Amino acid sequence: MAAACGSSTRRTKAVPYVAMTDRVIGGGPGPRQRCWLWTAKAEFYLADSGEDHPDLVPREEPEPETWWTCTKGTRAGDLALLYRAKNDGPTKNAGVDGVAGKDIAFLIEVCSDAFPLNDEIADEYGWRTGCYFSVIEKFEKPLRIEEMRDDPVLGNWSALRGNFQGKAREVPAEIWDRILTLVRSH
C-alpha cells in the first residue's frame, strides 16, 4: 500500500519512485489499492499566473482539506495519475511544444475514501464525490498523448482511444505499469 499522506518518504522534486508503494512497476496493487486516471481541464491544473495550481505542488505534508473529484469507489491509499487536458493559453510550465496539457504529469496519493461533495463549485460542474489527495510527484518530463498513442501497449487502451473523456477512470495494472515505465525512461 502507499505510504500514509505526509510520511517522511514524500518527495518535493522528481526523483526515482522507490518504496512508496508496492504498486509502482510490477507487483500489482495491494489488497484494497486501486489506481486511477483523473482528467483535468487547464482551469483546474493551472493557476492564473500560468504556473501549476498550488494544490498540485508536491509537499512534505499534504494540505488539509484539499480535494479532487473522484468516483465513489476511490479509497484512501489508492493512487492516481493526472491527465492534463489541452491548454490553449500561455503557461510557465509548458511542455515540449510550449503548451502544458495533453499529458500525464502528476502522481497522486488518495488520502481519504470518497465522500459526497456539497458545495457551489461541485454543483456548478456536476461533481458528486470527492476525496482528499496529496501530490507525490510532478514528472520531470510528462508523458505526452502522442507518445501514448505510438506505444504498442498503451495504443489500444480504451481510455486513450476515447481521448480521456470523463473525470476519472480505473487504470488496468498493465497500463499503469507501462505508463510509469515510460515516464521513468524519459
C-alpha positions as CSV (number, residue, x, y, z in Angstrom):
1,M,0.0,0.0,0.0
2,A,1.1,3.6,-0.5
3,A,2.7,5.4,2.4
4,A,0.4,7.4,4.6
5,C,-0.1,11.0,3.5
6,G,2.6,13.2,5.0
7,S,5.0,10.3,5.6
8,S,8.7,11.0,5.8
9,T,9.2,9.4,2.4
10,R,7.4,12.2,0.5
11,R,9.4,14.0,-2.2
12,T,9.3,17.6,-3.3
13,K,11.0,17.1,-6.7
14,A,11.0,14.4,-9.4
15,V,13.3,11.6,-8.3
16,P,13.0,7.8,-8.9
17,Y,9.9,6.5,-7.2
18,V,11.1,4.0,-4.6
19,A,9.4,2.2,-1.8
20,M,6.3,4.5,-1.7
21,T,4.0,1.7,-2.8
22,D,4.1,-2.0,-3.8
23,R,2.3,-0.9,-7.0
24,V,4.7,1.2,-8.9
25,I,6.2,-1.1,-11.6
26,G,5.1,-4.7,-11.3
27,G,3.9,-6.4,-8.2
28,G,0.2,-5.5,-8.6
29,P,-1.9,-3.5,-6.2
30,G,-2.3,-4.1,-2.5
31,P,-5.4,-5.8,-1.3
32,R,-7.6,-2.7,-1.5
33,Q,-5.5,-0.4,-3.5
34,R,-6.7,0.8,-6.9
35,C,-5.1,3.0,-9.5
36,W,-6.9,5.8,-11.3
37,L,-6.6,8.3,-14.1
38,W,-8.0,11.7,-13.2
39,T,-8.6,14.2,-16.1
40,A,-8.4,17.9,-15.5
41,K,-9.0,21.0,-17.7
42,A,-6.5,23.8,-17.6
43,E,-8.6,25.9,-15.2
44,F,-8.0,23.2,-12.6
45,Y,-4.3,22.4,-13.1
46,L,-3.0,25.9,-13.8
47,A,-3.1,29.0,-11.6
48,D,-4.0,32.4,-13.1
49,S,-0.2,33.1,-13.2
50,G,0.3,30.2,-15.7
51,E,2.1,28.1,-13.1
52,D,1.0,24.8,-11.6
53,H,-2.1,25.2,-9.4
54,P,-0.9,25.4,-5.8
55,D,-2.8,22.3,-4.9
56,L,-0.6,20.3,-7.4
57,V,2.7,21.2,-5.9
58,P,4.4,18.2,-4.2
59,R,4.8,18.9,-0.4
60,E,6.3,17.2,2.6
61,E,2.9,17.5,4.3
62,P,-0.4,17.4,2.5
63,E,-2.6,20.5,2.6
64,P,-5.6,19.8,4.8
65,E,-9.0,19.8,3.1
66,T,-7.5,19.7,-0.5
67,W,-10.0,17.6,-2.5
68,W,-10.3,16.4,-6.1
69,T,-13.4,15.0,-7.8
70,C,-13.3,11.2,-7.9
71,T,-15.5,8.1,-8.2
72,K,-17.5,6.5,-5.3
73,G,-15.1,3.6,-5.4
74,T,-12.0,5.7,-4.5
75,R,-10.4,4.8,-1.2
76,A,-7.6,6.1,1.0
77,G,-4.3,4.6,-0.2
78,D,-5.3,4.5,-3.9
79,L,-3.0,6.2,-6.4
80,A,-3.9,8.4,-9.3
81,L,-2.3,9.8,-12.4
82,L,-3.4,13.3,-13.5
83,Y,-4.0,13.8,-17.2
84,R,-3.9,17.4,-18.2
85,A,-6.3,18.2,-21.0
86,K,-5.3,20.7,-23.6
87,N,-4.5,24.2,-22.6
88,D,-4.6,26.9,-25.3
89,G,-3.1,29.7,-23.2
90,P,0.5,30.5,-22.1
91,T,2.0,28.8,-19.2
92,K,5.2,28.9,-17.2
93,N,5.3,25.1,-17.0
94,A,4.9,24.3,-20.7
95,G,5.6,21.0,-22.3
96,V,7.9,20.5,-25.2
97,D,5.7,22.4,-27.6
98,G,5.4,25.4,-25.3
99,V,1.9,24.5,-24.1
100,A,1.1,22.5,-21.0
101,G,-1.5,19.8,-21.3
102,K,-2.4,16.7,-23.3
103,D,-0.1,14.7,-21.0
104,I,0.1,12.8,-17.8
105,A,2.1,15.0,-15.4
106,F,1.4,14.1,-11.8
107,L,1.4,11.0,-9.5
108,I,-1.1,11.5,-6.7
109,E,-1.9,9.6,-3.5
110,V,-5.5,9.5,-2.3
111,C,-5.7,10.4,1.4
112,S,-9.4,9.7,2.1
113,D,-12.2,7.5,1.0
114,A,-14.6,9.2,-1.4
115,F,-17.2,11.5,0.2
116,P,-20.2,13.4,-1.1
117,L,-19.5,16.9,-2.3
118,N,-21.9,19.6,-1.2
119,D,-20.6,23.0,-2.3
120,E,-21.3,25.5,-5.1
121,I,-18.2,24.7,-7.2
122,A,-19.1,20.9,-7.2
123,D,-22.7,21.7,-8.0
124,E,-21.6,24.0,-10.9
125,Y,-19.6,21.3,-12.5
126,G,-21.9,18.3,-11.7
127,W,-19.3,16.7,-9.4
128,R,-20.9,14.3,-6.8
129,T,-18.0,12.8,-5.0
130,G,-14.5,13.9,-3.9
131,C,-11.5,12.7,-2.0
132,Y,-8.6,14.4,-0.2
133,F,-5.3,13.9,-2.0
134,S,-1.6,14.7,-2.0
135,V,0.7,15.1,-4.9
136,I,3.6,12.6,-4.6
137,E,5.4,13.8,-7.7
138,K,5.3,16.0,-10.7
139,F,7.0,14.1,-13.5
140,E,10.2,15.8,-14.8
141,K,9.0,15.1,-18.3
142,P,5.3,14.4,-18.6
143,L,4.1,11.6,-20.8
144,R,2.6,13.3,-23.9
145,I,-0.6,11.9,-25.6
146,E,1.3,11.4,-28.9
147,E,3.8,9.1,-27.1
148,M,1.0,7.1,-25.6
149,R,-0.7,6.7,-28.9
150,D,2.6,5.5,-30.5
151,D,3.2,2.9,-27.7
152,P,2.3,-0.7,-28.6
153,V,0.9,-1.4,-25.1
154,L,-1.0,1.9,-24.5
155,G,-2.1,2.5,-28.1
156,N,-5.1,0.1,-27.7
157,W,-6.2,1.4,-24.2
158,S,-9.8,2.3,-24.5
159,A,-9.4,5.5,-22.3
160,L,-6.7,6.7,-24.7
161,R,-8.7,5.9,-27.8
162,G,-11.5,7.9,-26.2
163,N,-9.2,10.9,-25.7
164,F,-9.5,10.6,-21.9
165,Q,-13.1,11.9,-21.8
166,G,-14.6,11.9,-18.4
167,K,-13.3,12.8,-15.0
168,A,-11.9,9.6,-13.5
169,R,-11.4,6.0,-14.5
170,E,-9.7,3.0,-13.1
171,V,-6.4,2.1,-14.8
172,P,-5.6,-1.6,-15.5
173,A,-2.4,-2.9,-13.9
174,E,-0.6,-3.5,-17.2
175,I,-1.4,0.1,-18.4
176,W,-0.4,1.6,-15.0
177,D,2.9,-0.2,-15.1
178,R,3.6,0.8,-18.7
179,I,2.9,4.5,-18.1
180,L,5.2,4.6,-15.1
181,T,7.9,2.7,-17.1
182,L,7.7,5.2,-19.9
183,V,7.7,8.2,-17.5
184,R,10.8,6.8,-15.8
185,S,12.6,6.1,-19.1
186,H,12.4,9.7,-20.4
